[in-house]
Amino acid sequence: MVVRSAKRFAGETPIGRKRRARKMAKVLAETHPDAHIELDFTTPLELAVATILSAQTTDVRVNQVTPTLFKRYVTAADYAAADRAALEELLRPTGFFRAKTDSLIKLGQALVEQYDGVLPNKLDQLVKLPGIGRKTANVILGNAFGVPGITVDTHFRRLSNRFGWVHEEDPVKIEFQVAELIEKRDWTMLSHRVIFHGRRVCHARKPACGACTLATMCPSYGTGPTEAAAAAKLLKGPRARELAIAAGVDPDLVPAAAITAPEAP
């Protein structure tokens, strides 16, 4: 099934790929109208901190820690002057808490020394700050400053390859190649929608191909079960039954547990 599906797109031209990618992006927008960043924040600095903490853990876990963290550490100067042991204890539930503590203290110090404690809104400046790589910078730009950016996390990397948009594993190359396919104004929301699709439908080990709204446009169709009943059981998230309906599948095939099941990080 996968081979047969892939063959359909074997002779696809660059313009054909761009048209298909934009059509898939449109369907993703219809499929996931609730797509959004799932980290809680109120300021650019809070988003930077939350994104750094989200490495190797879930957004849910980060959101459990940040209310207390953000009350105690409000400014860059607060992080710069933080007691390491106290901050480590607060961050312990997020995993890799020593490295994350180090990043936050150094980030606070760098912001105080270089930017008067204010987080910059330029990519080239953000990526030079401790703890902030290109992925984190794009999250901050797109969601705190309204500057379009493509966030290539594990879901985006997997799906952009499955979709046949790219044939690449390097996140920066994926970002640049997808940017050539999708209009700039859509970059930030595309990132959220692809990530939602990766968490709820197109799972790493067994995607719900038979309950996917992108099935007819995807060269990887058949990687997971294509039979409706089997695929519907793989849908996840609070809108699992709505996702089934959007794909033309009986929503009663979606088990109740799928609606409350935790999504992949």
Buried (B, 14 or more C-beta within 10 A) or exposed (E): EBEEBBEEBEEBEEEEBBEBBBEBBEBBBEBBEEBEBBBBBEEBBBBBBBBBBBBEBBBEBBBEBBEEBBEEBEBBBBBBEBEEEEBBEBBBEBBBBEBBBBBBBBBBBBBBEEEEBEBBBEBEBBBEBBBBBBBBBBBBBBBBBEBBBBBBBEBBBBBBBBBBBBEBEEBEEBBBBBBEBBEEEBBBBBBBBBBBBBBBBBBEEBBBBBBBBBBEBBBBBBBBBBEBEBBBBBBBBEBBBBBBEBBEBEBEBBBEEBBEBEBBB
